[in-house]
């Protein structure tokens, strides 16, 4: 694998950490990791580490990895969060780097903005690869609890205390539910911190509630609605997970809605470098 180069750029008005590695056609990569969707998750997390997915992709593509907005070293914006906004952020990264189109891959929760990207920017999407998409009833219920815990903490302590706690922490919403979806990025984005400092607490609560409803309003796979998924024309493939965060039903839902998509019908135990990369080879060579 060739050397990784990392830079900070402004995408959709948000300071964003981006890394590029590999050679070939561009591949825009929506990071896995839930509310800790940093670019390093492609090489350090779960199935991605197990099969060494980044080495495979970097041999074939110019891989464009980035910390999702509100994650890692990237900043954020105080607004109702949704997957369309995350897709727009990814498109801005692509545009800033001077690419007119790209293959697209999403992992875990990153499958939702990746799918939104393919829906919103069909002319920019060469193909769509979804690895271990999140979803299912238990996943939605757990996220409800996460957002509810944050709102309860802010109701008791206030947003000034939230800022103080976030600035004194090294983790984010993924590991500490009280910090909320903007908690991690407060440490790297002074404008976001100031926006929260002057935000009315009732207005802030509405943003949190609206963000949950926008992202986790179903028991299937979060992201585009079924009718919107059915409008996606890019060739697609799906690698299913099978646990409380990555319900197999979520992957089947996407397979049902994405016309002509390819589905790796293997158990997670049988998913290894050989089986997954053979599946990828057949998909990308088609």
KEKE-3310 file (N, C-alpha, C; in steps of 0.2 Angstrom, whole numbers, plus 5000, padded with zeros to 4 digits):
npx = (5004:5003:5010:5001:4993:4989:4978:4970:4955:4942:4926:4910:4909:4915:4928:4939:4946:4956:4962:4972:4976:4983:4980:4973:4956:4945:4939:4927:4925:4915:4916:4916:4910:4900:4895:4908:4915:4929:4943:4953:4946:4944:4955:4956:4945:4934:4927:4933:4947:4949:4949:4958:4954:4958:4970:4967:4958:4966:4975:4968:4961:4961:4960:4949:4948:4940:4937:4921:4909:4907:4915:4930:4944:4937:4926:4910:4893:4880:4865:4850:4855:4857:4857:4858:4864:4877:4880:4881:4892:4902:4902:4907:4920:4925:4923:4932:4944:4945:4939:4928:4919:4916:4919:4909:4910:4903:4904:4896:4888:4891:4886:4873:4875:4882:4873:4864:4872:4873:4860:4857:4867:4868:4875:4888:4891:4900:4899:4892:4896:4892:4896:4893:4880:4872:4857:4840:4829:4834:4845:4840:4832:4843:4850:4840:4840:4853:4852:4842:4848:4858:4850:4843:4854:4859:4847:4848:4860:4864:4869:4881:4888:4889:4898:4910:4912:4914:4925:4935:4936:4942:4935:4920:4902:4900:4906:4902:4887:4882:4888:4883:4879:4887:4897:4911:4917:4917:4929:4938:4933:4930:4920:4909:4908:4906:4893:4885:4887:4879:4867:4850:4843:4831:4830:4841:4838:4828:4835:4843:4832:4826:4837:4838:4826:4827:4838:4836:4823:4817:4815:4822:4835:4844:4844:4841:4824:4813:4807:4816:4828:4825:4827:4840:4852:4865:4877:4877:4883:4882:4888:4884:4881:4879:4873:4868:4870:4871:4860:4856:4844:4843:4853:4847:4836:4841:4846:4834:4829:4838:4840:4845:4856:4871:4873:4882:4880:4885:4889:4894:4905:4911:4916:4930:4946:4948:4935:4928:4935:4935:4922:4921:4930:4923:4912:4918:4924:4914)
npy = (4994:5011:5026:5036:5051:5066:5079:5095:5102:5113:5109:5110:5121:5116:5112:5099:5083:5074:5060:5052:5038:5026:5021:5024:5025:5037:5034:5037:5037:5033:5034:5020:5016:5022:5035:5039:5041:5040:5042:5033:5021:5013:5004:5000:4994:4981:4971:4977:4979:4965:4959:4967:4978:4990:4989:4981:4990:5001:4996:4996:5008:5026:5031:5040:5045:5051:5061:5060:5073:5081:5072:5065:5074:5082:5097:5104:5108:5117:5111:5103:5086:5075:5062:5066:5079:5074:5067:5078:5084:5075:5075:5088:5087:5079:5087:5098:5092:5090:5081:5074:5064:5048:5031:5024:5020:5014:5011:5002:5014:5023:5018:5024:5038:5036:5029:5040:5049:5042:5043:5057:5062:5056:5057:5058:5046:5032:5018:5009:5003:4994:4990:4980:4986:4997:4994:4989:4984:4983:4991:5004:5006:5006:5018:5027:5027:5032:5045:5050:5049:5059:5071:5071:5073:5086:5093:5093:5098:5108:5118:5125:5118:5106:5110:5113:5100:5092:5099:5095:5082:5067:5059:5055:5055:5042:5034:5040:5044:5056:5066:5070:5072:5082:5083:5078:5086:5098:5101:5104:5114:5130:5139:5131:5128:5141:5143:5134:5139:5151:5146:5144:5133:5126:5127:5120:5107:5104:5103:5091:5082:5083:5078:5065:5060:5062:5053:5041:5034:5022:5004:4997:4999:5014:5029:5033:5033:5019:5021:5031:5024:5015:5023:5024:5022:5018:5004:4992:4984:4973:4969:4959:4962:4954:4957:4965:4979:4979:4973:4958:4959:4972:4973:4965:4972:4983:4977:4972:4984:4991:4991:4977:4974:4967:4954:4948:4933:4926:4919:4929:4923:4917:4927:4933:4938:4932:4928:4939:4948:4942:4943:4957:4959:4953:4961:4974:4972:4970)
npz = (5000:4996:5002:5014:5013:5022:5026:5030:5025:5020:5019:5013:5022:5033:5043:5039:5041:5030:5022:5009:4999:4989:4972:4956:4950:4958:4975:4986:5003:5015:5032:5044:5061:5068:5079:5080:5068:5061:5050:5052:5056:5045:5045:5058:5064:5068:5056:5045:5049:5051:5038:5031:5023:5018:5012:5001:4994:4992:4983:4971:4970:4971:4986:4996:5011:5026:5041:5047:5047:5063:5069:5076:5070:5062:5061:5065:5063:5071:5069:5063:5062:5048:5036:5023:5024:5028:5017:5008:5014:5011:4997:4995:5000:4989:4979:4983:4981:4968:4960:4948:4949:4957:4963:4977:4994:5009:5027:5040:5050:5040:5029:5027:5024:5012:5004:5003:4996:4983:4979:4979:4971:4957:4945:4949:4955:4953:4957:4971:4986:5000:5016:5030:5034:5046:5057:5061:5074:5087:5086:5083:5095:5104:5100:5103:5117:5119:5114:5122:5135:5133:5132:5145:5153:5149:5152:5166:5169:5160:5145:5146:5155:5148:5137:5145:5150:5138:5132:5142:5139:5131:5123:5113:5108:5105:5115:5127:5131:5137:5131:5118:5101:5096:5104:5103:5093:5098:5104:5093:5086:5086:5082:5082:5096:5101:5095:5101:5114:5114:5111:5114:5127:5126:5112:5108:5113:5104:5092:5095:5097:5084:5076:5080:5076:5062:5058:5064:5062:5059:5059:5050:5039:5042:5033:5015:5011:5006:4993:4989:4989:4978:4967:4965:4953:4952:4951:4963:4978:4993:5009:5021:5039:5055:5069:5085:5081:5067:5060:5050:5043:5040:5030:5020:5018:5011:5000:4994:4990:4982:4965:4956:4964:4971:4983:4996:5001:5014:5030:5044:5050:5039:5032:5025:5020:5008:5003:5004:4996:4983:4980:4979:4968:4958:4957:4955:4943:4934)
capx = (5000:5007:5010:4995:4994:4983:4977:4964:4952:4936:4921:4903:4910:4917:4935:4938:4953:4956:4968:4972:4981:4982:4981:4967:4950:4944:4934:4925:4924:4911:4919:4912:4912:4894:4897:4915:4917:4935:4946:4957:4942:4945:4961:4957:4939:4930:4928:4938:4953:4950:4950:4963:4950:4961:4975:4964:4955:4972:4978:4964:4958:4964:4955:4948:4945:4939:4933:4914:4908:4906:4919:4937:4947:4933:4922:4903:4888:4874:4859:4847:4859:4854:4862:4858:4869:4883:4882:4883:4899:4906:4902:4911:4927:4926:4924:4938:4950:4945:4936:4921:4915:4920:4916:4907:4909:4901:4904:4893:4883:4893:4882:4868:4877:4884:4867:4861:4876:4871:4853:4858:4872:4869:4880:4894:4892:4901:4897:4890:4898:4889:4899:4890:4876:4868:4850:4837:4825:4838:4849:4836:4831:4849:4851:4835:4842:4858:4850:4838:4853:4861:4845:4842:4860:4859:4842:4850:4867:4864:4874:4888:4892:4891:4904:4915:4913:4917:4932:4939:4936:4945:4930:4914:4896:4900:4908:4899:4881:4880:4891:4879:4882:4892:4902:4918:4919:4918:4936:4942:4929:4929:4914:4904:4908:4902:4886:4882:4887:4874:4860:4844:4843:4825:4831:4846:4834:4824:4840:4844:4827:4826:4842:4837:4820:4830:4842:4834:4815:4814:4818:4826:4842:4844:4846:4835:4817:4813:4806:4822:4833:4823:4828:4847:4854:4872:4878:4878:4884:4881:4891:4879:4884:4874:4873:4863:4870:4871:4856:4855:4838:4845:4856:4842:4831:4844:4846:4828:4827:4843:4839:4851:4862:4874:4873:4887:4876:4889:4889:4900:4911:4914:4918:4937:4949:4948:4928:4925:4939:4933:4916:4923:4933:4918:4908:4921:4926:4908)
capy = (5000:5017:5031:5040:5059:5068:5086:5098:5106:5116:5106:5112:5126:5113:5110:5092:5080:5070:5056:5049:5033:5022:5024:5022:5029:5039:5030:5041:5032:5036:5030:5016:5018:5025:5042:5040:5039:5043:5038:5027:5015:5008:5000:4998:4992:4975:4967:4981:4977:4958:4957:4972:4981:4996:4987:4979:4995:5005:4993:4997:5015:5032:5030:5046:5044:5058:5061:5063:5079:5080:5066:5065:5080:5087:5101:5102:5114:5116:5111:5096:5082:5070:5059:5071:5083:5070:5066:5084:5085:5070:5078:5094:5084:5076:5093:5101:5088:5091:5075:5075:5058:5043:5025:5026:5015:5016:5005:5003:5019:5026:5016:5028:5044:5034:5028:5046:5052:5039:5046:5064:5064:5050:5058:5058:5040:5026:5012:5010:4997:4995:4985:4979:4992:4996:4994:4984:4987:4984:4997:5010:5007:5008:5025:5031:5028:5036:5052:5052:5050:5066:5076:5071:5076:5093:5096:5094:5102:5114:5118:5127:5112:5102:5113:5111:5093:5090:5101:5092:5075:5065:5054:5058:5053:5035:5031:5044:5047:5062:5072:5072:5071:5087:5084:5077:5091:5105:5102:5106:5119:5135:5142:5127:5129:5147:5143:5131:5144:5156:5143:5143:5126:5123:5126:5115:5101:5103:5100:5084:5078:5082:5074:5058:5058:5062:5048:5034:5034:5016:4998:4994:5002:5021:5032:5035:5029:5014:5023:5034:5019:5012:5027:5024:5018:5015:4997:4992:4978:4973:4964:4960:4960:4950:4958:4970:4985:4977:4967:4956:4962:4979:4972:4962:4978:4987:4973:4972:4991:4993:4987:4973:4974:4960:4952:4942:4928:4922:4921:4934:4919:4915:4933:4934:4942:4928:4928:4946:4952:4939:4946:4963:4958:4951:4967:4980:4970:4969)
capz = (5000:4995:5008:5016:5014:5026:5025:5033:5021:5022:5015:5015:5027:5039:5043:5038:5040:5024:5020:5003:4998:4983:4965:4952:4950:4965:4979:4991:5008:5021:5037:5049:5068:5071:5081:5080:5061:5059:5044:5054:5057:5040:5046:5065:5067:5066:5049:5041:5051:5050:5031:5029:5017:5015:5008:4995:4990:4990:4977:4966:4969:4975:4992:4999:5018:5029:5047:5045:5051:5070:5072:5075:5069:5058:5065:5064:5063:5075:5065:5064:5058:5044:5032:5017:5026:5028:5010:5005:5016:5007:4990:4995:5000:4983:4975:4985:4979:4961:4957:4946:4951:4961:4967:4984:4999:5016:5031:5046:5049:5034:5023:5026:5019:5006:5000:5001:4991:4977:4978:4978:4966:4953:4940:4952:4958:4948:4960:4978:4990:5007:5020:5036:5036:5052:5057:5065:5079:5093:5085:5084:5102:5108:5099:5106:5123:5119:5113:5128:5140:5132:5134:5152:5156:5147:5156:5173:5170:5155:5139:5148:5158:5142:5134:5150:5150:5132:5132:5146:5138:5125:5119:5110:5109:5104:5121:5132:5129:5139:5127:5113:5094:5094:5110:5101:5089:5101:5105:5087:5082:5091:5080:5085:5103:5102:5093:5107:5120:5114:5109:5120:5129:5123:5105:5108:5114:5098:5087:5097:5095:5077:5073:5081:5071:5055:5057:5067:5062:5056:5061:5044:5038:5041:5026:5011:5011:5001:4987:4987:4987:4972:4962:4964:4947:4952:4952:4971:4982:5000:5013:5027:5046:5059:5076:5087:5078:5060:5059:5044:5040:5037:5023:5016:5016:5006:4994:4991:4987:4977:4960:4953:4969:4973:4990:4998:5005:5018:5037:5046:5051:5033:5028:5026:5015:5001:5001:5002:4990:4977:4979:4977:4962:4953:4957:4952:4936:4930)
cpx = (5004:5006:5003:4997:4988:4984:4971:4962:4945:4931:4914:4904:4912:4924:4935:4945:4952:4962:4967:4977:4979:4983:4975:4962:4948:4938:4933:4922:4921:4912:4914:4914:4906:4896:4904:4918:4923:4938:4950:4953:4943:4950:4961:4951:4936:4932:4933:4945:4954:4952:4956:4960:4954:4966:4973:4962:4961:4975:4974:4961:4962:4958:4955:4944:4945:4935:4926:4913:4905:4910:4926:4940:4943:4928:4915:4899:4882:4868:4856:4852:4855:4859:4863:4864:4876:4885:4884:4890:4904:4907:4907:4918:4929:4928:4931:4944:4950:4943:4929:4916:4919:4915:4914:4907:4907:4902:4900:4888:4885:4889:4876:4869:4879:4879:4864:4865:4874:4864:4854:4862:4873:4874:4887:4896:4894:4899:4896:4891:4896:4892:4896:4885:4872:4861:4847:4834:4829:4843:4846:4834:4837:4850:4846:4837:4848:4856:4846:4842:4856:4856:4844:4848:4860:4853:4844:4856:4867:4870:4881:4892:4894:4897:4910:4917:4917:4924:4937:4940:4940:4941:4924:4908:4896:4902:4905:4893:4879:4883:4887:4882:4887:4898:4909:4921:4920:4925:4940:4939:4927:4922:4908:4903:4904:4895:4882:4881:4881:4867:4856:4844:4837:4827:4836:4843:4831:4829:4842:4838:4826:4831:4841:4831:4823:4834:4840:4826:4813:4818:4821:4833:4841:4846:4840:4829:4817:4812:4812:4827:4832:4825:4836:4849:4861:4872:4880:4879:4884:4885:4888:4883:4878:4875:4868:4864:4869:4867:4856:4849:4839:4848:4851:4837:4834:4845:4840:4826:4832:4843:4845:4857:4864:4875:4878:4883:4880:4888:4894:4906:4914:4916:4926:4940:4948:4940:4926:4929:4937:4926:4917:4926:4928:4913:4912:4923:4920:4907)
cpy = (5006:5021:5035:5047:5061:5076:5088:5102:5108:5113:5107:5117:5123:5111:5102:5089:5074:5066:5053:5044:5029:5025:5021:5027:5031:5035:5034:5036:5035:5031:5026:5019:5022:5033:5043:5038:5043:5039:5032:5021:5010:5003:4997:4994:4986:4972:4971:4979:4969:4956:4962:4975:4986:4994:4985:4985:5000:5003:4994:5004:5020:5033:5037:5045:5051:5057:5064:5069:5077:5074:5067:5072:5085:5091:5099:5109:5112:5117:5104:5091:5077:5067:5062:5076:5080:5069:5072:5086:5081:5073:5084:5092:5082:5082:5097:5098:5088:5085:5076:5069:5053:5037:5027:5020:5017:5010:5007:5009:5023:5024:5021:5035:5042:5032:5035:5050:5049:5042:5053:5066:5058:5051:5058:5051:5034:5020:5013:5003:4998:4989:4985:4985:4991:4996:4989:4987:4988:4990:5003:5011:5009:5016:5030:5032:5032:5044:5055:5053:5057:5071:5077:5074:5084:5096:5097:5098:5108:5114:5120:5122:5107:5104:5111:5104:5090:5093:5098:5084:5073:5060:5058:5054:5045:5031:5034:5047:5054:5068:5074:5071:5077:5088:5083:5083:5098:5106:5104:5111:5124:5139:5138:5128:5136:5147:5139:5135:5149:5153:5142:5135:5123:5122:5121:5108:5099:5100:5093:5080:5077:5078:5067:5056:5058:5056:5041:5033:5027:5010:4994:4996:5010:5024:5034:5030:5024:5016:5027:5029:5016:5017:5027:5019:5015:5008:4997:4985:4979:4968:4964:4958:4955:4951:4963:4977:4984:4972:4965:4958:4968:4978:4970:4968:4982:4983:4972:4979:4993:4988:4983:4973:4967:4960:4947:4938:4923:4924:4926:4929:4917:4921:4934:4937:4938:4929:4934:4949:4948:4942:4953:4963:4957:4957:4973:4978:4969:4975)
cpz = (5000:5001:5008:5016:5017:5026:5029:5027:5023:5017:5017:5022:5034:5039:5044:5037:5035:5023:5013:5002:4992:4977:4961:4952:4957:4968:4985:4997:5014:5027:5042:5056:5071:5073:5082:5073:5059:5053:5046:5055:5051:5041:5053:5068:5064:5060:5045:5042:5050:5043:5028:5023:5014:5010:5001:4991:4988:4984:4970:4964:4973:4980:4995:5006:5021:5036:5045:5050:5058:5073:5071:5075:5065:5063:5063:5063:5067:5071:5066:5059:5054:5039:5025:5018:5026:5021:5006:5007:5012:5000:4990:4996:4993:4978:4976:4982:4971:4957:4954:4947:4954:4962:4974:4988:5006:5020:5038:5046:5043:5028:5022:5022:5013:5001:4998:4996:4984:4975:4975:4972:4961:4948:4943:4955:4953:4951:4967:4981:4997:5011:5028:5038:5042:5051:5061:5071:5085:5092:5086:5091:5106:5106:5102:5114:5124:5118:5120:5134:5140:5134:5141:5155:5155:5151:5163:5173:5165:5150:5141:5151:5153:5139:5139:5150:5144:5131:5136:5145:5132:5121:5116:5112:5109:5111:5127:5130:5131:5135:5121:5106:5092:5099:5108:5097:5092:5103:5099:5083:5086:5089:5082:5092:5104:5100:5098:5113:5120:5112:5115:5121:5126:5115:5104:5108:5108:5092:5089:5095:5088:5074:5074:5076:5064:5054:5059:5068:5060:5060:5056:5044:5038:5035:5022:5012:5006:4994:4984:4985:4980:4966:4961:4958:4947:4954:4960:4973:4989:5003:5020:5034:5049:5066:5078:5084:5070:5059:5051:5040:5037:5030:5018:5013:5010:4999:4990:4987:4982:4971:4957:4958:4970:4980:4991:5003:5009:5025:5038:5047:5045:5029:5030:5020:5008:4999:4999:4996:4983:4975:4976:4970:4956:4952:4953:4945:4931:4925)
residu = (UNK:UNK:UNK:UNK:UNK:UNK:UNK:UNK:UNK:UNK:UNK:UNK:UNK:UNK:UNK:UNK:UNK:UNK:UNK:UNK:UNK:UNK:UNK:UNK:UNK:UNK:UNK:UNK:UNK:UNK:UNK:UNK:UNK:UNK:UNK:UNK:UNK:UNK:UNK:UNK:UNK:UNK:UNK:UNK:UNK:UNK:UNK:UNK:UNK:UNK:UNK:UNK:UNK:UNK:UNK:UNK:UNK:UNK:UNK:UNK:UNK:UNK:UNK:UNK:UNK:UNK:UNK:UNK:UNK:UNK:UNK:UNK:UNK:UNK:UNK:UNK:UNK:UNK:UNK:UNK:UNK:UNK:UNK:UNK:UNK:UNK:UNK:UNK:UNK:UNK:UNK:UNK:UNK:UNK:UNK:UNK:UNK:UNK:UNK:UNK:UNK:UNK:UNK:UNK:UNK:UNK:UNK:UNK:UNK:UNK:UNK:UNK:UNK:UNK:UNK:UNK:UNK:UNK:UNK:UNK:UNK:UNK:UNK:UNK:UNK:UNK:UNK:UNK:UNK:UNK:UNK:UNK:UNK:UNK:UNK:UNK:UNK:UNK:UNK:UNK:UNK:UNK:UNK:UNK:UNK:UNK:UNK:UNK:UNK:UNK:UNK:UNK:UNK:UNK:UNK:UNK:UNK:UNK:UNK:UNK:UNK:UNK:UNK:UNK:UNK:UNK:UNK:UNK:UNK:UNK:UNK:UNK:UNK:UNK:UNK:UNK:UNK:UNK:UNK:UNK:UNK:UNK:UNK:UNK:UNK:UNK:UNK:UNK:UNK:UNK:UNK:UNK:UNK:UNK:UNK:UNK:UNK:UNK:UNK:UNK:UNK:UNK:UNK:UNK:UNK:UNK:UNK:UNK:UNK:UNK:UNK:UNK:UNK:UNK:UNK:UNK:UNK:UNK:UNK:UNK:UNK:UNK:UNK:UNK:UNK:UNK:UNK:UNK:UNK:UNK:UNK:UNK:UNK:UNK:UNK:UNK:UNK:UNK:UNK:UNK:UNK:UNK:UNK:UNK:UNK:UNK:UNK:UNK:UNK:UNK:UNK:UNK:UNK:UNK:UNK:UNK:UNK:UNK:UNK:UNK:UNK:UNK:UNK:UNK:UNK:UNK:UNK:UNK:UNK:UNK:UNK:UNK:UNK:UNK:UNK:UNK:UNK:UNK:UNK:UNK:UNK:UNK:UNK:UNK:UNK:UNK)
# end
